[in-house]
Amino acid sequence: MAEGLDKILSDTDASMDKAIKHLEAELVKIRAGKANPAILDGIMAEYYGSPTPIGQIANVSVLDARTISVQPWEKNMLQPIERAIIMANIGINPQNDGAVIRLFMPPLTEERRKELVKRCNGEGEHAKVAVRNIRRDSIEAIKKLQKDGLSEDVCKDAEKDVQEATDRYIALVEKHLAAKEKEIMAV
């Protein structure tokens, strides 16, 4: 019984940690006015008939604080990469000079900054919901163990541990959101 409880607690921690990692990955994609090659993560370009991440068919680098350079390994990939960036709707128009695609980050307006903060808060809410769902599933598993004969005191302690983990991870979500908001709102 106790090893089942330990497994539930460790799985809870691992799952909540994954939710935080996912939030971090999503927040990196939300640009804060600075050039960051991570905004191209997840964008797929057609490469000989199969969708391929841009990072695998081109060299993506930051030229300066507001410019990202995408230099394909093969010159004939310029058009598919440009098309993929436009279709991804990341709010940046690619500039193709025949050899390199440049992405110029426009300076953020106050309105756009608020929009980005709202998007960050939406991602944060998704992470909080995920953490709470993990808590719910863990507590249900603990209650099932209690029905199978685990003592009530041990179950209550385990539920308290799950709640403490939930509080800790939700505070972590808030911390990430506050840091991202500060980064976005900095002029």
Long-range contacts (C-beta under 8 A, 24 or more apart in sequence): 1-145, 1-148, 1-149, 1-150, 2-154, 4-145, 4-150, 5-142, 5-145, 5-150, 5-154, 5-158, 8-138, 8-141, 8-142, 8-145, 8-158, 9-138, 9-158, 9-161, 9-162, 9-165, 11-138, 12-134, 12-135, 12-138, 12-162, 12-165, 13-165, 15-134, 16-131, 16-134, 16-165, 16-166, 16-169, 17-169, 19-127, 19-130, 19-131, 19-134, 19-169, 20-127, 20-169, 20-172, 20-173, 20-176, 22-127, 22-130, 23-123, 23-124, 23-126, 23-127, 23-173, 23-176, 24-176, 26-123, 26-126, 27-120, 27-123, 27-176, 27-177, 27-180, 30-116, 30-119, 30-120, 30-123, 30-180, 30-184, 31-90, 31-91, 31-105, 31-116, 32-108, 32-116, 32-180, 32-183, 32-184, 32-186, 33-66, 33-105, 33-107, 33-108, 33-184, 34-65, 34-66, 34-105, 35-62, 35-63, 35-64, 35-65, 35-66, 35-67, 35-68, 35-103, 35-105, 36-62, 36-68, 37-61, 37-62, 37-68, 39-68, 39-90, 39-92, 40-68, 40-70, 40-85, 40-90, 42-88, 43-84, 43-85, 43-88, 43-90, 44-84, 45-77, 45-80, 45-81, 45-83, 45-84, 46-80, 46-83, 46-84, 47-77, 47-80, 54-81, 54-84, 54-85, 57-81, 58-101, 63-102, 66-104, 66-105, 66-107, 67-102, 67-103, 67-104, 67-105, 68-102, 68-103, 68-105, 69-100, 69-101, 69-102, 69-103, 70-94, 70-100, 70-101, 70-102, 70-103, 71-99, 71-100, 71-101, 72-101, 75-99, 108-184, 113-184, 113-185, 116-184, 117-180, 117-181, 117-184, 117-185, 120-177, 120-180, 120-181, 120-184, 121-177, 124-173, 124-174, 124-176, 124-177, 127-173, 128-170, 128-173, 131-166, 131-169, 131-170, 131-173, 132-166, 134-166, 135-162, 135-163, 135-165, 135-166, 138-162
